[in-house]
Amino acid sequence: MSEDVSERNHGENGREKEDVDADMERLSSLFHKLDLDGDGRIDLNEIVAALTKRGHGEGATDLAKRFMSRTDVDKSGDVSIDEFLDHIRNHELRLKQVFQDVDRNNDGQLDVHEVIHASQKLGIHLTLQEAEAMIKRMDEDGSSGISWEEWRDFLFLSSSDDLHEVVNYWKQTTFLDIGEAASVPVDFTPQELKSGLWWRHLVAGGLAGAISRTTTAPLDRIKVFLQVHGKNSPVTSNGIMGCVRAMIKEGGIASMWRGNGINVIKIAPESAIKFMAYEQLKGVIKGRNPNREIRIEERFVAGSLAGAISQTAIYPLEVIKTRLALRKTGEFKSVVDLIFKMFKKEGGKVFFKGYLPNLFGILPYAGIDLTIYETLKRAYLRREPSKDPPVLLLLACGTISSTCGQIASYPLALVRTQLQASYSTTNQSMTLIFKTILRRDGVVGLYRGILPNFLKVAPAVSISYLVYERVRGALGVKMT
């Protein structure tokens, strides 16, 4: 009898030793995969590379630092295999507990309804489609569920075992974000709002916008001239290059940047007002459940309304910018002189000329921009479900979607500019301008100046992104 017990215990101990050996082999293999240069230690850059490959993009560096702070016990700046093994073993024990908490029916698999239920308990709203996308991201065997092994292997680089942090980590790699159209501001978590990340983001975005607008300002001034004068002016009758030559002849090279100063100055108040309005509108939409995440369509509505509010607040600067772009050398002594003369001749209402077509243009532009961006991105994810869209592809999607949005809203922008440029003291309606253009030039007339507008989209997007990335890094802005 005692011999049977001894043999059974010996067998169990043997299996336990085999499990321990297999676990050691698995974790050692993970370590060596992360150790890209093969020096026997893992540094921050190697963790960033692994997280970037898993789809974390901008958040990779911040997550890597948090991982290193927990793992690098001796504060040497890198992680030895012993430090890695100690951390991962403890981390996996805690992840196992989280997995069991989410697995409500205890079948060893997490299904879509369990994921949604766990997220809702945390105040994180997930649609069925979003939850399915998250599961597909982790489901390696195609079972439509997540096993403990899949859960463990996917989350071993997460810096926390807290369920809320785990879901946020998971979401980041599933690209549930939406395209950042002009009317849809960036979302910030409560922690990011408290930490001051929001204002650093606004500063980075403002500087990127200022450099981008300044770089493409000549194309913007050409667009304004073509919108207002068409081919009936000596300046615009010979096309874009003729327009450039005429502008330089009249006012020199510097004249190509007329109106750009105001265009740059209005970035700060417009961004700040849009951000504050957006946060307030999100609170209204959330109602009695302030901790839930707003849906894409709710975000679009809040962003569009915030854009309308900010545009209303800074709209006089838009009119002043147009008048400055169209002015001749010596026509005004200064911006203050222009403002005084505008008010004296046309009254206070001059500063809101073209306001209605500008307001009406926000929704079609933002809606089409957002829809096409999401469609293109999801088309890529359907073809390459295991890969994340590279930055250049997302920039291309943003350029295409922005161009399509401009095509839809451009006639309204043209009418707005014509109304802003008009010195008439009588009320000119938006409808009358449309009818006049259609009667004189046909439908083509509604798209005068759109070519230079197209030409500036790609450089504007690229320059904004590159400058934002540099400034973001300098200010420590890490979107997670």
LINQUI-V668905 format. One line per field, one symbol per residue. ss: DSSP state (@ for helix, = for strand, . for the rest). phi: phi as a letter, one per 30 degrees, with the letter a starting at -180 (. if undefined). psi: psi as a letter, one per 30 degrees, with the letter a starting at -180 (. if undefined). Layout:
ss = ???
phi = ???
psi = ???
//
This chain:
ss = .@@@@@@@@@@@@@@@@@@@@@@@@@@@@@@@@@.......==@@@@@@@@@@...@@@@@@@@@@@@@@@......==.@@@@@@@@@@@@@@@@@@@@@@......==.@@@@@@@@@@......@@@@@@@@@@@.......==@@@@@@@@.......@@@@@@@@@@.................@@@@@@.@@@@@@@@@@@@@@@@@@@@@@@@@@@@@@@@@.........@@@@@@@@@@@@@.@@@@@..@@@@@@@@@@@@@@@@@@@@@@@@@@@.........@@@@@@@@@@@@@@@@@@@@@@@@@@@@@@@........@@@@@@@@@@@@.@@@@@..@@@@@@@@@@@@@@@@@@@@@@@@@@@@@.......@@@@@@@@@@@@@@@@@@@@@@@@@@@@@@@........@@@@@@@@@@@@.@@@@@..@@@@@@@@@@@@@@@@@@@@@@@@@@.....
phi = .ddddddddddddddddddddddddddddeedddddcicibccedddeddddddjdhdddddddddddddcdddhdjbcdddddddddddddddddddedddddchcibccddddddddddcicdbdedddddddddcddcidibcddddddddcdcddbcdddddddeddedchcdcdddecbdddbdedddddidedddddddddddddddddceeddddedddddcicccedcdcidddddddddddbiedddcdjdedddedddddddddddddddddddddidbddddddedddddddddddddddddceedddddddddcdceidbdadddddddddddciddedbdiddddddddddddddedddeddddddddddbdcccddedddddddddddddddedcdeddddeddddddcdcddcdddddeddddddbideddcdiddddddcdddddddedddedddedddidbdb
psi = eeeeeeeeeeeeeeeeeeeeeeeeeeeeeeefeeiegggglkleeeeeeeeefggfbffeeeeeeeeeffeieghfflkleeeeeeeeeeeeeeeeeeeeeeieghggkkleeeeeeeeeffgjkkleeeeeeeeeefjfggfglkleeeeeeegffkflgkeeeeeeeeeeffhgllkilfgjlkkkleeeeefgeeeeeeeeeeeeeeeeeeegeeeeeeeeeeeefbgfkfeffgaeeeeeeeeeeeglefffgkfeeeeeefeeeeeeeeeeeeeeeeeeefbfifflkkleeeeeeeeeeeeeeeeeegeeeeeeeeeeefllkgekeleeeeeeeeeeeflffefgkgeeeeeffeeeeeeeeeeeeeeeeeeefeeifflkkleeeeeeeeeeeeeeeeeefeeeeeeeeeeefkgkflkkleeeeeeeeeeefaeeffgkgfefeeffeeeeeeeeeeeeeeeeeefgjjk.
//
